[in-house]
Amino acid sequence: MTWLDLVAVPLLAKICLVGMFPLSAYDKVAHWDEAMGQARSGPLPFPSLLLILGILVEAVTPVLIVVGVFDRAAAFVLAGFCAVTALMYHPFWRFPDFWSKNGEGRTHFWDFFKNFGLVGGLLLVVIGGAYAPVVQVVAHPLANGPWAAASRSIPDNR
């Protein structure tokens, strides 16, 4: 495998996955009052403390993931952050108009599922999937992932 396979593509994937979080942390600091209002809107206690912890999670864990230091633990923490944020602050089901074009629930609907999309990507970092060479992926774009061949080689002793 080449540098492109082992470093460049996985690094680009990690940056794309977590790149928004430091910007979100900065936005929370720059617009503290609005962020505090959102923190207070949820059901969790101690909104000031939670906001500070959220800023730290969004600022630190992406750096750890990208540089590969405690990346699995950082991805696990960030996945938990995304799941809690989705469940506690984007409960789209509480809005009867979440399918209407201008309904408040519609925004929460998409934010909820975007957060869980991030949870899925972060859990892939946690489980540490094997990288496939870029040339192999380009040559066989519809092939199964590397784990599929391994699962077929395990004998079935039923």
Protein Blocks (a to p, Z undefined) as FASTA:
>chain_A
ZZklmmmmmmmmmmmmmmmmmmmmmmmmmmmmlmmmmmmmpmbehkllmmmmmmmmmmmm
mmmmmnopaklmmmmmmmmmmmmmmmmmmcfklpmklmbmklmklmmmmmmmmmmmmmmm
mmmmmnopacddfklmmmmmmbccfklmmmmmpccfZZ
